[in-house]
Amino acid sequence: MTMKMEVTELGPMKRALKIEVPADEVTQRFSRAYTELNRQVQVPGFRPGKAPLAILEKRYAKAVEEDVIRSLVPDFYDRAIKQAGISPVLVEMPPLDRVKIKKDASFTFTATVEIKPKIELRDYKAPNPISLKPDKRTVADEQLDRALDVLREQQARLDAAPPGTALAEGDYAVVDLEGFLDGSPLEGTKKEGQLHKVGSKAALLGIEIDAHLAGKKEGDIVEIPQAYPASHPDHRVAGKTVQFRLDVKGVKQKTLPALDDEFAKDCGPFTSLQEIKDKLRSEMEKALKKDIEESYKDTILKRLAETHHFDLPETLVERELEAIVRQTLQERQRGRAIDPAPAVEAEEIKKIREEHREDANRRVKVGLILEAIAEKEGLSVSQEDLNNEVTRLATELRVPTADLVKMIQQGGQDSIEELRARILAEKALDFVYRHAMIQG
């Protein structure tokens, strides 16, 4: 079946497809639609399926026209895309109410598409693979010692310091703190038995107590006056001075265990210190190997972005920017107790967009290059790949696999496609990495 099509360039990445459906195809679809309608509707005075066409046309013309448009447009649009040999990123279909169709005439509509660029792939494998400088990092003994220190800290005991010990940095104070206004206790300002590490700068009831603790002993009491501005939201203390009373109830010091075989047994299923060291070293080596591979891959991505030049579809950059904005706002929100005002949020969004536009461009560019490599190398994503990635993500996010599968399914086909595209990009990057040359 033939159809006429005109492609007009609206910009480097935009095309208008004017598509003409031949009259006989239109007629055929109308007659099918009326036959279907006749089976479904009951017209008084006629047996089901026997109502004359003229009556149906009079009553249902508008609805049938819409149905025919709805079935023709996507059908012929798909054919047009194949015929034009373009891969669309975004499609804008004509609004149905603006499209006119007649039963025995040809039907023309225009779809606007944003297309993916044609990418001329540059060198990424033999005979001209990407060459990488060797990353010769190894696990140093100091790193192992630091990891052992962390374990010792975790196994440390807090013991009462000898009587009369003055608090110094690194010691622990057990304190009570309470606020008084005009000599009577202020409700909501009492903390008892708080363990505070001297020098940690941790605030208690919003007060920095480090400076007041240095040199103090068990049984000492310190008065700390706090003046509050007249504009303070708590009207009880606005414009007043609250006397805080800090009571040193105890002084404790940390005792680190000796590094020996006993210590190893306390740390888990180990029989000797050497065994712990071996396990730590192998874990650190595994992590370093992964880190080295990541930095090689980062270099490859930079190199791919530098050597390829093409226009980027604005829609893809927009989508990427929106994702970055969403993620950034979520992360910032975590540290906040109160939601920002809408005006603040709008300003913030504008700023995030400006700061990350380059980044969004780069991500889209690299994504398109990797997609082109995957296509050229015939790489694909199997159901097993999808399952493995879901399992890996679930472990990383610490959620049950079944819950994650539900979340992805709720996102519909788009979510699954997104996941598939991510795995495919990872496979393409892996392919380039395996074919790269590490010199020296």
C-alpha positions in Angstrom: 0.0 0.0 0.0 1.5 3.3 -1.1 1.4 6.6 0.8 2.8 10.0 0.0 5.1 11.7 2.4 7.0 14.9 2.5 9.8 15.5 5.1 10.6 19.1 6.0 13.6 20.1 8.1 12.5 22.4 10.9 16.0 22.6 12.5 19.1 20.3 12.9 17.1 17.9 15.0 13.4 18.6 14.0 11.5 17.2 11.1 7.9 17.7 10.0 6.4 14.6 8.3 3.4 15.4 6.1 1.7 12.1 5.5 -1.1 11.4 3.0 -3.3 8.3 3.4 -4.8 7.2 0.0 -8.6 7.5 -0.4 -9.3 3.8 -0.9 -7.6 3.1 2.5 -9.8 5.8 4.2 -12.9 4.4 2.6 -12.1 0.9 3.8 -11.5 2.0 7.4 -14.8 3.9 7.4 -16.7 0.9 6.2 -15.0 -1.4 8.8 -15.8 1.2 11.5 -19.5 1.3 10.5 -19.8 -2.5 10.4 -18.3 -2.7 13.9 -20.6 0.0 15.1 -23.7 -1.7 13.6 -22.9 -4.8 15.6 -22.6 -2.8 18.9 -25.5 -0.3 18.8 -29.2 -0.9 19.0 -31.2 1.3 16.7 -35.0 1.2 17.5 -37.0 -0.5 14.7 -34.0 -2.5 13.4 -32.5 -5.9 14.3 -28.9 -5.8 15.7 -26.5 -5.3 12.8 -29.2 -4.4 10.3 -29.6 -0.6 10.7 -29.1 1.3 7.4 -25.8 3.1 6.9 -27.6 6.5 6.4 -29.1 6.4 9.9 -25.8 5.4 11.5 -24.0 8.2 9.6 -26.5 10.7 10.7 -26.2 9.7 14.4 -22.6 8.7 14.8 -20.6 10.4 12.1 -18.4 12.5 14.5 -17.6 9.5 16.8 -16.7 7.3 13.8 -14.5 10.0 12.2 -12.6 10.2 15.5 -12.2 6.5 15.7 -10.9 6.3 12.1 -8.4 9.1 12.8 -7.3 7.3 16.0 -6.5 4.1 14.1 -5.0 5.7 11.0 -2.6 8.3 12.5 -0.4 5.9 14.6 -0.4 3.3 11.8 0.7 5.5 9.0 3.0 7.5 11.3 4.9 4.3 12.1 5.2 3.5 8.4 6.4 7.0 7.6 9.1 6.8 10.2 10.4 3.5 8.8 10.2 4.9 5.2 12.1 8.1 6.2 14.7 6.0 8.1 14.7 8.2 11.2 14.7 7.3 14.9 12.5 9.7 16.8 13.2 11.0 20.3 9.9 12.9 20.7 6.8 12.9 18.6 4.1 15.6 18.5 1.0 14.2 17.0 -1.6 16.7 15.6 -4.5 17.3 18.0 -7.5 15.2 16.8 -10.0 18.1 16.9 -7.9 20.0 14.2 -7.7 17.1 11.8 -10.4 16.8 9.1 -11.3 13.5 7.5 -13.9 12.7 4.7 -15.1 9.2 3.9 -14.1 9.0 0.2 -11.1 11.4 0.0 -7.5 11.0 0.9 -6.5 12.1 4.4 -3.4 14.2 5.2 -1.9 14.9 8.6 1.4 16.3 9.8 3.5 14.9 12.7 6.5 16.8 14.1 9.4 14.7 15.3 12.6 15.4 17.1 15.2 13.0 15.8 18.3 11.3 17.1 21.4 12.5 15.4 23.3 10.3 12.9 26.6 9.5 14.7 29.7 8.8 12.8 31.5 6.6 15.2 35.2 7.4 15.7 38.0 5.1 16.9 37.0 2.9 19.9 38.6 -0.5 19.1 41.4 -2.0 17.1 43.1 -1.0 14.9 42.9 2.3 16.8 41.7 1.5 20.4 41.5 4.2 23.1 44.8 4.2 24.9 44.9 4.6 28.7 47.8 5.6 31.0 48.4 2.7 33.5 47.0 3.3 37.0 49.6 1.7 39.2 48.0 2.3 42.6 48.3 -0.5 45.2 47.1 -1.0 48.7 49.7 0.6 51.0 50.5 -0.7 54.5 49.4 2.7 56.0 45.9 2.1 54.6 45.8 -1.3 56.3 46.9 0.2 59.6 44.2 2.8 59.3 41.5 0.1 58.7 42.8 -1.7 61.8 42.6 1.5 63.8 38.9 1.9 62.8 38.3 -1.7 64.0 40.0 -0.9 67.3 37.9 2.2 67.7 34.8 0.0 67.2 35.9 -2.5 69.8 37.1 0.2 72.3 35.7 0.3 75.8 34.7 3.5 77.7 35.9 3.2 81.3 35.6 5.7 84.2 38.7 7.9 84.3 40.8 7.9 87.5 39.2 10.2 90.2 40.1 13.9 89.7 40.9 13.6 86.0 40.5 16.9 84.2 38.6 16.7 80.9 40.8 17.0 77.8 40.2 16.6 74.1 39.2 13.1 73.2 37.8 12.3 76.7 34.1 11.7 77.3 31.9 13.7 79.7 28.6 12.4 81.0 26.5 15.6 81.5 23.2 17.0 82.5 22.0 20.3 81.0 19.0 22.4 82.0 17.8 25.9 81.2 16.5 28.3 83.9 14.6 31.6 83.4 14.3 33.9 86.3 15.4 31.1 88.6 12.8 28.6 87.5 13.4 25.6 85.2 12.3 26.2 81.6 10.1 23.5 80.1 11.7 21.5 77.3 15.3 22.4 78.1 16.4 19.5 80.1 18.8 16.8 79.0 20.1 14.1 81.4 23.0 11.6 81.2 24.2 12.8 77.8 27.5 11.3 76.6 29.6 14.0 75.0 33.0 13.6 73.4 35.2 16.7 74.2 36.4 18.3 71.0 33.6 16.9 68.9 31.9 20.3 68.5 28.5 18.6 68.9 25.9 21.0 70.2 23.5 20.1 73.1 20.2 22.0 73.1 21.7 24.3 70.5 24.6 25.2 72.8 28.3 24.6 72.1 29.5 23.1 75.3 33.1 22.1 74.3 34.7 25.3 75.5 33.0 25.0 78.9 34.1 21.4 79.5 37.9 21.6 79.0 39.7 21.2 82.3 36.5 20.4 84.3 36.3 17.4 86.7 33.5 15.1 87.8 31.1 17.0 90.1 31.8 20.5 88.5 28.9 22.7 87.6 29.1 25.4 84.9 26.7 28.3 84.4 26.3 29.2 80.7 24.2 32.4 80.0 22.4 32.4 76.5 20.9 35.7 75.3 18.0 35.3 72.7 17.1 38.1 70.2 13.8 39.8 70.5 12.8 38.3 67.2 13.2 34.7 68.5 10.1 32.6 67.5 9.8 31.2 71.1 8.0 34.1 72.8 9.0 32.7 76.3 12.7 33.5 75.7 12.5 36.3 73.1 14.7 39.2 74.2 15.7 37.4 77.5 18.8 35.6 78.8 18.4 32.0 79.8 20.9 30.6 82.4 21.9 27.1 81.4 23.4 24.8 84.0 25.9 22.2 82.9 26.5 19.5 85.4 29.5 17.1 84.9 28.3 13.8 86.2 31.2 11.6 85.1 34.5 11.5 83.1 35.2 8.6 80.9 38.2 7.6 78.8 38.4 5.3 75.8 40.6 2.2 76.2 41.7 0.7 72.9 42.2 -3.1 72.8 45.7 -4.4 72.0 46.2 -5.6 68.5 46.6 -9.4 69.1 44.9 -12.7 68.3 42.3 -12.1 71.2 41.3 -8.8 69.5 40.8 -10.8 66.2 38.5 -13.2 67.9 36.4 -10.3 69.3 36.0 -8.9 65.8 34.3 -11.9 64.3 35.0 -15.4 63.0 38.8 -15.0 63.0 41.4 -17.1 64.8 44.4 -14.8 64.4 45.3 -11.2 63.8 47.0 -12.3 60.5 43.7 -13.6 59.3 42.0 -10.2 59.9 44.9 -8.5 58.1 44.6 -10.8 55.1 40.8 -10.3 54.9 41.1 -6.5 55.1 43.8 -6.5 52.5 41.8 -8.6 50.0 38.7 -6.5 50.5 40.8 -3.3 50.0 42.4 -4.8 46.9 39.0 -5.7 45.5 37.7 -2.1 46.1 40.8 -0.6 44.6 40.5 -2.8 41.5 36.9 -1.6 41.1 38.0 2.0 41.6 40.8 1.8 39.0 38.4 0.3 36.5 35.9 3.1 37.2 38.6 5.8 36.6 39.6 4.1 33.4 36.0 4.1 32.3 35.7 7.8 33.2 38.6 8.6 31.0 37.0 6.6 28.2 33.8 8.5 28.5 35.7 11.9 28.4 37.6 10.7 25.3 34.4 9.6 23.5 32.8 12.9 24.3 35.8 14.9 23.0 36.2 12.9 19.7 32.5 12.9 18.6 30.7 16.0 17.3 27.0 16.2 16.6 23.9 18.2 17.5 22.0 17.1 20.6 18.2 16.7 20.7 16.9 19.4 23.1 14.2 17.1 24.5 16.8 14.6 25.7 18.8 17.4 27.4 15.6 18.8 29.0 14.7 15.3 30.4 18.2 14.9 31.7 18.1 18.3 33.4 14.8 17.6 35.0 16.1 14.4 36.4 19.2 16.2 37.8 17.0 18.9 39.3 14.7 16.3 40.9 17.6 14.4 42.4 19.4 17.6 43.7 16.3 18.9 45.4 15.6 15.6 47.0 19.2 15.4 48.4 19.0 19.0 49.7 15.6 18.4 51.2 17.0 15.5 53.3 19.1 17.9 55.3 16.2 20.3 55.9 13.5 20.3 58.6 11.2 22.7 56.7 10.1 22.8 53.1 11.4 25.8 51.2 8.9 28.5 50.1 7.7 28.2 46.4 9.7 31.4 45.5 12.9 30.0 47.0 12.2 26.7 45.2 11.8 28.4 41.8 15.1 30.3 42.3 16.8 27.2 43.4 15.6 25.2 40.3 16.8 28.0 38.0 20.2 27.9 39.6 20.5 24.1 39.5 19.5 24.1 35.8 22.2 26.7 35.0 24.9 24.9 37.0 24.2 21.5 35.4 23.4 22.3 31.8 26.9 21.3 30.7 26.7 18.1 32.7 23.3 17.3 31.1 24.7 17.9 27.6 27.6 15.6 28.3 25.4 12.8 29.7 23.1 12.9 26.7 26.0 13.0 24.3 27.8 10.1 25.9 24.5 8.1 26.1 23.9 8.5 22.4 27.5 7.5 21.5 27.3 4.3 23.7 23.9 3.5 22.2 25.4 3.8 18.7 28.3 1.5 19.7 25.9 -1.0 21.2 23.9 -1.1 18.0 27.0 -1.4 15.8 28.4 -4.2 17.9 25.1 -6.0 18.1 24.9 -5.8 21.9 21.6 -6.6 23.6 20.0 -6.9 27.0 18.6 -10.2 28.1 15.9 -10.9 30.7 18.8 -12.4 32.8 20.7 -9.0 32.5 17.6 -7.2 33.8 17.1 -9.6 36.7 20.8 -9.3 37.7 20.7 -5.5 37.6 17.5 -5.4 39.7 19.1 -7.8 42.3 22.2 -5.6 42.4 20.2 -2.4 42.8 18.1 -3.9 45.5 21.2 -4.9 47.5 22.7 -1.4 47.0 19.5 0.4 48.1 18.9 -2.2 50.8 15.3 -2.9 49.8 13.8 -6.3 49.2 14.1 -7.3 45.5 10.3 -7.9 45.2 9.6 -4.3 46.4 12.0 -2.9 43.8 10.4 -5.0 41.0 7.0 -3.6 42.1 8.4 0.0 42.0 9.8 -0.6 38.5 6.5 -2.1 37.3 4.5 0.8 38.6 6.7 3.1 36.4 5.3 1.1 33.5 7.0 0.5 30.2 9.1 3.7 30.5 10.8 2.5 33.7 11.7 -0.9 32.2 13.0 0.8 29.0 15.1 3.2 31.1 16.6 0.3 33.0 17.3 -1.6 29.8 18.9 1.5 28.2 21.2 1.9 31.3 22.3 -1.7 31.2 22.9 -1.5 27.4 25.1 1.7 27.9 27.0 -0.1 30.6 27.6 -3.0 28.2 28.8 -0.7 25.5 31.2 1.0 27.9 32.5 -2.3 29.0 33.1 -3.3 25.4 35.2 -0.2 24.8 37.1 -0.8 28.0 37.9 -4.4 27.1 39.2 -3.2 23.7 41.2 -0.3 25.2 45.0 -0.4 25.3 46.6 0.2 28.7 50.1 1.3 27.9 53.3 0.4 29.7 
